[in-house]
């Protein structure tokens, strides 16, 4: 009988060019999972991670007011500045290396996301399905400097807001880090959990698979991930419970 140590990880690789794509003129949408008019039955979600869209918003453009409800929205800005405004009175700027977390709540909220500046804004936005009904609106954002993120995964989000992280209404830990060539970093993965690794830029190898800018991979049946970095890299890491109840699919 094979031991747990003999079990090979299960990998689902999503190459950058295989993602869904739409060009709206003022922004592009690179969609890892089915979203809006793009639908691929093989790519719907990874645990509670339901939406992942990479955007490059042109100067003085953006998403005008629009509603959301029953969703946890996480936005990570890679470069530029994103300005947020919502109907609960929050106005904020999110800059490079900063992560924003919004619980839209069961009653919903309305917000706008715009680039008010003269340079292109680059972000990843993720939607996660809450694991409970009746959530309320909540807003938070957190930033680490490049030095604080260098050579390690910094935890921005956790289910219970542990340490200095932001709390989220589902069983997910979300990290971001910057790495240099030659760095070797590990991450422990608990039983019943999966990891989604998303390359913002650079190149590295994880579980024997090489990832480059825009690539992602879902990993299950692993207890430890080892990252070997080949180029200056920026990486998002999602550690999620795979059997978490989902309010919508």
N, C-alpha and C positions, 0 to 999 in steps of 0.2 A: 504494500500500500504506500502511495506517495505521501510524503510528509508535507506540511504547510510550506516548508522551505523549498520543496521541489516544485511548487506550483508556479507556472509562468504567468506573468501579468497578462491581462486582456487589454489590448490596445485598439482604439478607434481613431485613426489619423484623419484629420481634416486639413488638406492642403489649402493654402491661401487662394490659389486660382480656381479651386473647386467650389468655393463658397458661392452663395447667391450674390448677385450684384445688380444694383440699380444706380443710374446716374441721373440725379435730379437737377443737374446744372450747377446749383449753388452748394450741393453736397453730394457725396457718393455714399452708398450703403453697401458694405461687405457683410453678408449675413451668414453666420456659422450655422444657425438653425432656421427652420421655417419661420417666416415672418412676413406679415402684410401680404402682398401679392405673390411672394415667393413661397413655394411649398415643395418640400422634398420629404416623402414619407420615411426615408431612411435617416433623416436628420430633423428630429422634432424637439428633443430635450436631452439633457444629461442630468439625471436626478432632478432636483428642483431648479436647475439652471435651464431656463426656457428660451431666452433670447440673448444673443450676443451680436451686436452690430458695431462694426468699425466705421467711423465717420471722419471725413475731412471737410469741415465747414468753411466755406469761403469767407473772406472779410466782409463784415457788415451784412451778413446773412444769418439765417437760423430758422429754428422751428418755432412758429408762432404759437399762441395759446392753444392747448389741446388737453383733453381729460385722460385720467387713468384711475383705476380702482382695483383693489384686491391684488396688488402686485408690489414687490420689493424692487426698487429701481436703484441700480448701482452704476455710477459713471466714473470712469478713470480718465483723466486728461493726460495725454502723453506730451503735447506741446500746444502752445497758445493759451488762450483764456476763454472759458465758457461762462456766460452770464445767465443765471437762473432767476426767475421770478414766478411766484405762485400766488394762488388766491388766499393763502393763509398769511400773507404779508411778508414772506421771506424774499429778499433780494440778495444775491451773493455771487461772487466770482469764484470759479474753480480754475486753478492754474496747474501747470505741469507738475506731476508727482502727487497731485491731490485727488482724493476719492470722495465722491458725494454719495450719500445713501438717503433715499426717500422711501418711506412706507406710504403708499398712496391711500391706504386705509379702506375699510369696507364702504365708507360713504363717498370715497373718491376725492380727487383734487384736480385742479387745473394749473398747468404751468407752461412757461415758455423757456426755450434754451437757445441762446443766440450768441453769435460772435460779433462783438461791437468793435473789434480792433482791425488793424491794417494787415495782419498776417493770418495765414490759414490756421485754424484750430483743429487738432487731431485728438479724437477720443475713442474709447471703447465704452459702449453702454450695454449693460446686462440687466435682464429682468429675471427675478427668481420668484417662484410661486410660494406664497406663505403656507405654513403647515398648520394654520389655524384660521378659523373664521372670526369675524368681529374685530379686526385690527383697527387701530386708529392712526391718523396721519402723524408722521414723525419726520423730522429733517435733521441731518447732521452732515458734516464734512470734516475730513482729516487730511493733513499733509505731513509728509516727511521730506526733509531735504535730500538732495542727491547723496550726500555723505551718509546720512542715516539709513538710506536704502542700499548702499553699496556693499556688495558681497554677501547679502543675506536677503531672505524673504521677510519683509515687515508685515505683521498682521494688522490690517485695517479694519476688518469686520469679523465678528464672531456671533454665535447665537445668544450669548449672555452679556456681551459688552465687557468681557474680561480684560484685565490690564488697562490699556489705553485705547482699546478698539471700540468701534461703533457696533451697537447691537442690531440684529436683524431678526425678522420673524420667520426664520426657517433654520434648519440645521446646516449651516454653511460657514466656513472660515474662508476669508478672502485675503490674499497676500499680494504684494508687488515687490519686485526687487530689481536691482541693477547689478550686473556682473561683468567681470573682466576676463579676457582670455586666460585659460588655465585654472579658473576657479572650479572647485568641486564642492557641491552643496547637496545635502540630503534632506529629505522630509519623510517623517514617519506617517503611515496611513493606517488608521484603525480598521478593525473588522467591520464589514458592511459599508465601508466608505469608498468613494471614488475620488479621483483627482482629475480636474481639467487643467491642462497647461496651455496657455495662450502666449505666443510670441508677439510682443509689440515691435521689437526690432532685434537684429542680431542673429546668432546661431548657436545652438547647443545640442547635446544628445541626452535623452532621458529614456531609460529602459531600452537602450540599444537603437533608438529611433532618433534621427537627426531632424530638428525643426529649425526653420528659418522664419523671417519676418512674415507675419500673417498666418502662419501655420498654427494648428492646435491639435491636441491629442487628449482623448479621454482614457483614463487608466483605471482598471478595477483588478481585483484579485492580486493586489500587491500590498506588502506591509512596509516597504521602504522604497522611496524613489531616490535615485542618484542622478544629479545633473552635472554634466561635464561641459564647460563653456568653451566655445571655439572663438567667439568674437565678442566685442563689447555688446552687451545684450540688456534688454529690458523685458521682464516677464511677469505675467499675471498667473497666479496659482489659486485654484478653487478646490477646497477640500470639503466634500459634501456627503451627506448620508444618502445612499442610493434608493432606499425604500421609503423615504419621507412621504407622508400623505400629500396628495396634490389636489388643490381645489379646482384647478382647470388644467386642460391639456392642450 
